[in-house]
Amino acid sequence: MAKVKRHRRKDSGRVLDNIKAQRGLDRKAHFANGGTLVAWRGGPRLVQVDKVKEASKNSCRKWRA
């Protein structure tokens, strides 16, 4: 199967470069003001486990005929 070439606007590369540069400056300022990596990435990724679903999965996996 042949690859499809996507056409980009000529200005989009410059715009993306400007966004990346601004993002880098924001990151540098964040850490200079005592920010942490966890805060920069949006906080801890906490997952609430559904106990009923987890118990059901475990019982199914441990089942023997």
C-alpha atoms as one frame of an Amber mdcrd trajectory, in Angstrom:
protein
   0.000   0.000   0.000   1.411   3.368  -1.026   1.968   6.108   1.491  -0.190
   9.181   1.194   1.658  12.466   1.160   0.003  15.124   3.272   0.339  18.723
   2.192   1.151  21.266   4.869   0.930  24.991   4.727   4.314  26.632   4.539
   3.590  28.812   7.578   2.671  25.910   9.858   6.309  24.981  10.495   7.137
  28.467  11.693   4.018  28.605  13.860   4.846  25.270  15.476   8.424  26.387
  16.107   7.125  29.507  17.861   4.734  27.447  19.987   7.535  25.056  20.959
   9.799  27.953  21.905   7.083  29.543  24.062   6.361  26.211  25.713  10.045
  25.864  26.586  10.095  29.331  28.139   6.956  28.508  30.152   8.583  25.293
  31.398  11.775  27.100  32.366   9.799  29.731  34.286   7.731  27.033  36.020
  10.812  25.279  37.395  12.534  28.587  38.240   9.574  29.436  40.486   9.933
  26.175  42.416   7.479  24.086  40.394   7.751  20.313  40.320   7.709  17.882
  37.430   4.469  16.363  38.700   2.796  19.773  38.714   4.130  20.553  35.237
   2.711  17.322  33.830  -0.717  17.952  35.326  -0.638  16.284  38.724  -0.461
  12.658  39.777  -2.269  10.098  37.652  -4.418   8.436  40.278  -6.710   5.623
  39.187  -9.644   4.534  41.321  -9.912   0.749  41.164 -13.414  -0.695  40.799
 -13.283  -3.364  43.509 -16.231  -5.370  42.170 -14.793  -5.472  38.652 -11.333
  -6.372  39.948 -12.726  -9.187  42.115 -14.695 -10.520  39.152 -11.623 -10.548
  36.915  -9.509 -12.262  39.567 -12.103 -14.932  40.290 -12.477 -15.633  36.567
  -8.731 -16.015  36.123  -8.351 -18.290  39.122 -11.309 -20.512  38.156 -10.504
 -24.155  37.378 -12.897 -26.711  35.897
